[in-house]
Amino acid sequence: MVLTRLNTRHIRWVMWSVLAFAYLLMSFTRVSTAVLAESLTLAFNVTATELGLLHSSFFYLYAAMQLPAGVFADRYGPRRVAGTGTFVMGFGAVAFAMSDSFLVSFLARALVGFGGSVIFLAILRFAVTWFRSDEYATVTGLTIGVSALGGIIATTPLAIATSVIGWRSSMLVIGSLCIVSALFIFLSVRDRPVDTTDDESPELTADDGPTSLRDDLRSVLSCSDVWALGILNFLILGVNFTIIGLWGVPYLVHLYDLSVARASLYVLAGNVGLLIGSPLFGWVADRTAAHTALVLISTLVFCVVFGTLSALGTPPLVFVGILFFMAMFVNGGVSLVFTVGRQRHPDEVSGTVSGTINSVGYFGAAVVPAVMGVVLDVFWTGKTVDGTPVYSFTGYRVAFGIATVAGFAALACALWIHRIRRPS
């Protein structure tokens, strides 16, 4: 059936919602180890370094798959790529819930990351085909906002669910939802509009035939802007997923003597920041075209946030909530790197561009948690609480200091990107 312009405009948001739900589930599993840290430590008898490795196992295949996932999205379309990835993610989540050893849990969580690795890029590729270029930043911001909602569900709601039915049952529910979501993607999502002949619908455009894969890769990977955007993403994602996504709860539990449930409220504040910041920055960027300036401002604020935490160590709890909120709020501005990348390359390789930027970014999300775990183990006090190692005030300050240095390196990338208007 040929869709009318009005129907297509409504249907594209329905399809985006189906894809976005899968991304919400992926985001939940990605950061769930923050609240599950104590349960996982007790279940598998692991050190901080091992817990960091377990957390980061999600990101190893996730990071490695970003460039191939972008190529797949360009070549095979969002429907097949996102549907298959969501199913694999669900299978991995079920395996993680049933794991009986550290090795099995590590491999299962890596499988979750492998499946989830393609979903975001499939959504960005979907946005290129179904939305106008001046809507792209808004759609990207809304998509990342959905990921923040998944992060919020992985804080206090997950802590409550874990206390009621246990962490294994909670993950079984998520795995089941992933499999159902995959079915809905296959049944409802379409890669492009059926009718693109309506001149009054400039946002509904179909793709031309595929170009040479070698030429596409060469045009993307030879561009220094893409690598600068990726390194910036590496630094910001690596820090935020480590501090907010993994060590935020233990930091509050160890140094402020809070319960896990109460500590998770402050991590929730961070995810609320991302939930608000990503759509807001996208909306502003589409209306002002100040994409690189917004990235620059966001990175500067990021440096101030972690510099403050490093200097004070244990600021008042309300202040911690505000700083966590701001760290993730400006992450929404940093996510404009995808829009900047899309603007500087043809639509036909938009998935490949986004995949390259995300690949470098998530390599940081895989590396930084392990580095932070090593740092904290150096500053272990020798004490444990309910089997969980307790780390010193100095150790957390050093970790925040590393985050601050990473922020200044990201700021240098943002300055360079802002000055260089075209790919070199």
N, C-alpha and C positions, 0 to 999 in steps of 0.2 A: 504494500500500500504506500502511495506517495504521501508524505506528511505535509501538511500545510505549514506555513512559516510560524504561525502562532503555536501550533501543536509541537513543532520541533523545538521551539524556544523553551517550552515547558518540559518536554521530554529530556532535553539535555541536562537539566538540573536533577531530574529523577535519576538518570543514569549516573551522574556525578555523585549523587547521594549513595547509590549502591556501591560504587567504587570507594567512596569516602568511608563507609562503614567498615570495609575490609582494612582500610588504612588505620582506622581507629583501633581495631583489634591488634594490628601489628604494633602500633605505638604502645598499647597496653603491655604486650609481652616484652617489648624492648626495655622498658624501665621498671618492670615489676620486681626485679631483684632488689631494688632499694628497700621496699617494705618486707620482702621475703628474706632479707639478708640474714637475720637471726635464725629463722627457720631452716634456711639452707645450710648455714654453718653447723647447726646441730644435727641436721639430717645426714650430712656428708662429712662432718668433722674436718672442716677446712680452715686454713689460715686466711689472713687478709689478702695475701698474694693470690692464693687459690680462688678465693671468692671473687677477686678482681678478674681473674682469668675466666671464671664461670660467667660472670656478667658480660665480659667482652667477647666471649665465644659467639654470641649473637652477631657480632659485628665483623668477624673475620670473613666469612663467606658473603655477608651482606656487603661489605666494602668491595670485595673482589668482584662481585656480580654487578656493580653499578654500571660500569661501561658496557658489558654485554647486555644488561637489562635495557639500557637506553637504545642500543642497536636493535634488540629484539622488538622494542616498542615501535621503533621507526619502521621495521621490516614486516612485522606480523600483526601489529595493531594492539591496542590496549585490552580488548576483550579476552583474547586467548592468553596474553601474557599475565594479566592480573588474575584471571580465573585460575590458571594453573598454579601460580605462585601462592594464592590464598589457600588452595587445597593442600599444598605441601606444607605450608605454615601450620595448618590445623593438625596435620599428621604429626609434625614435630612437637607441637604443644601437648598432644596426648602422650607421646613418648616421654617427654620431660616430666609430666605428672606421674608417670608410672616407673620412672628410673629408680634404680636401687643402688647406684654407685656414682661417685663423682665423674668417672669417665663417661658413663652412659648419659648422665645429665648434661655434661659438656657437649657431647655429640648431638643430643636431642635439641639443645638450645641453638647450636650451630645450624641445625636443619630448619628451625624456626626462622632464623635470620636469612637462610638461603631462600626460603619461600617468600618471606616478607620483603626481600630486597627489590623486587620488581614492581611493587604496587605503586609507590610514589611516582616513579618515572612513567608508569602507564597512565596515571592520572594527568601528569603534566603533558604527555603526548595527546591525550584525550582533549585537554584544554586548547591545544594548538589547533585542532581540527574543528572543534565545536564552538569556540569563543573568539571574539575579535582580539586583535593585539592589544588594544587599550583596556581589555578586561582581564588580560592574562595575569597581571600581578595580583589583582583582586581574587581571582580563582585560586592562584597559588597560595595566597595568604589564608583564604578560607580552608584550603586543604591542610595547611600546616596547623591552623587553629583546631581542626579536627584531631590532629595528632596530639595536641595539647589536652584535648578532652580525654583522649585515651590515657594520657599521663595522669590526669586528675583521677580517673577511675582506678588507676593503679596505685593510688595513695590511700586515703582514709577508707574508701569503699572496699578496697582489697584487704586492708588491715582488718576491717570488720568481718568480711567474708572468711578470711583465714582463721579468725578466732572462733567462728561459728562452724564452718565445715572443713577447715584445714586447707593448707596450700595446695595439696595434690588435687583435691576435688575442685577447687577454684580454677586450676589450670585445665582440668578436664572439661569444665564448662566452656572455657575460652576456646579450646581446641574444637569442640563440637560446633560452636558458633562460626568458627573459621570455615569449616567444611560446608555448612549451610550457606554462608556468604558466597563461597566459590560457586555454588549452584546458581544462586541468583545472578551473579555476574555473567555466567555463560548464557542464561536465559534472557536477560534483559538489556545488556550493554551492547551497543553497536559502535563500530570504529569510526564511522563517518555518516553524515546525513544521507538519506536516500535521494533527496532532490536538492541539488545545489545550483539550480538554474535561476533561482529568484534573485534578481539584481538588488532587491531591497533587503536581502539577508547577507550582508558582507561577512558576517561572522561564521557562516556555515559554509565552509570551503572544503573541498575534497583534495586529497594529495595527488600529485603527479606520480608517474611511475618511478620506481626506485632507481637511484643512481648507483654507480660503482661503490661497493662497500669500502674498497681501498681508498678511493678518492674522498669519501665521506670522512673516514678516520684521519686521513692526512690533513684535510682542511680543518678539523677540530683539534687534533693533537699537536699541530704545528703552531697553534695560536697561544702566545704567552699569556694573554688575558684569561684564557680558560684555566691555565695552571695557577695564576694568581688568585682567581676566584676560588679554585679548589683548595689552595693552601689556607686562605682565609676561613673557608668552611671547616677545614681540618682543625684549626685552632679553636674556633668558637664551639663547634659541636663537641670536640673532644673534651673540652673543659666542662661544658654544661651537662653533658651526659654523665660525666664522672662525678662532679660535685653535686649537682641537683639529682641526677638519676641513680647514683649509687651511694656516695658517702655522706650525702646530706642528712639522712636519717641517723646513721651511727654517730655523726658529729654532734647532733643535738641530744641524742641519748647519752653519750659519754660525757660531754662537757656541761650539759644543762640538766642532767639527771631527769630526762623526760621519758615517758612511756613511748613505745614505738607508734602507737595510735596518735598520740598528741604530736610527736615529732613529725609525723607524716603530714600534719596540717600545714606546716611551714613549707614542705616540699610542694604541697598542693597549691600554696600561694604562688610558687614559681610557675607552675603549669597554668594557673589562671593568667599570669602575665603573658605567657605565650599564646593562650587562647584569645586574649584581647589584642595583643600586639601584632600578631601576624595578619589578621584581616585589616586592622587599622593601617598598618604600614602599606599593605597592598593597595588599599583604597586611596590613600594619599598619593602613592607613587603613580597610579594610573591617571590621577587628575593633575599632577604637577610635573610629571616626567623627571623628577629629581631623584632618580633611582640611586645613583652612585653617592650623592650627597647624603641620602638617608642611611646608606650602608656605612659611610664614614662616621656620622654622628652616633649611630648605634654601637659601633666598635669602640668609640671613645668612652661612652657611658659604661660599656662592659669593663673597660680597664679600671674605671673609677670604682665600680662595684667590688671587684675582687681585690683591688688595692686597699679598699676600706676594710674588708674582712681580714686581710693579711695583717694590716696594721693594728686592728683592735682585737682580733682573735675571738673574743666572746662578747660582742656587743649585746645590748639589751635584746630580748627575744623579739619584741615588736620590730626592732631595726633589722634583725635577721630576716624576718618575713618580708620586709620592704626590699631588702637587698636581693633576696631570692626572686622576688617578683620582678624587679628591674632587670636582673640578669637574663631572665627568660623573655621579658617584654621586648628588650632590644634584640633578642635572637630573631624576633619577627622581622626586624629591619635588616638583619644580616641575610635572611632568607631571600632578599631581593637579588642576591647573586644569580639566582636562576633566571630571573627576568632580564638582568643585564646580559647574561650569556645568550639568552634567546634573541635579544635585540641585535646582537653582533654576528649572528649566523643565520643562514636560511632556515625556514621552517622544516625543510626536508631532513635536517640533521639535528633538530631540536632535542630529540630524545638522546642522541649521542652526546650533545653538549651537556645536558643536564646530568647524564650518567657519569661523564668524566668529572664534573664538579662534585657530584655526590660521592663518587668513588674515593676521591682524595679526602673528602670530609669524613666519611665513615671509617677510613683507615685511621684517622685521628681518634674516632670513638672506640676503636679497637686497641690502640696503643696507649692512650692516656690513662685509662683505668688501671692497666697493669703497672704503669709507672707510678701512679699514685699509691697503689697497693704496696709497692716496694718501699716507697718513702714512709708510709705509715708503719710498716713492719719495723723499720729502723727505730721508730719512736714508740714502739710498743712498751707499755708500762710494766709488763709482766703480770698484769691482773686480767681477769676475765669476769664478765657478768653473764650468768646463765650460759656459760660456755663460749661467749663472744669476747674476743680480745678487746681490751680497752687501750686507746691510743692517747698520747699526751697532747696537752695544749700546744706545745711547740710543734709537734708533728702536723697538726691541722693548720697552723699558721704557715709552715713551710709549704704545705700543699696549696694553700690559697696564694702564696707567693709565686709558685710555679704557674698558677692560673693567671696571675697578673702579668707575668713575663710573656705568656702566650698571647694575652690580650694586646700587648704593645706590638708584638710581631704581626698580629692580625691588623692592627691599626696601620702599620707600614704598608701592608698589602692594599688596604682600603684607600690610602692616599695615592698609591701608584695607579690603582684602577680608576680613581676619580680623575686623575690627570691625563691618562691615556684614553682618549675617547673612542678609538677604533682599535680592533685587533692588530697586533704587529707580527 
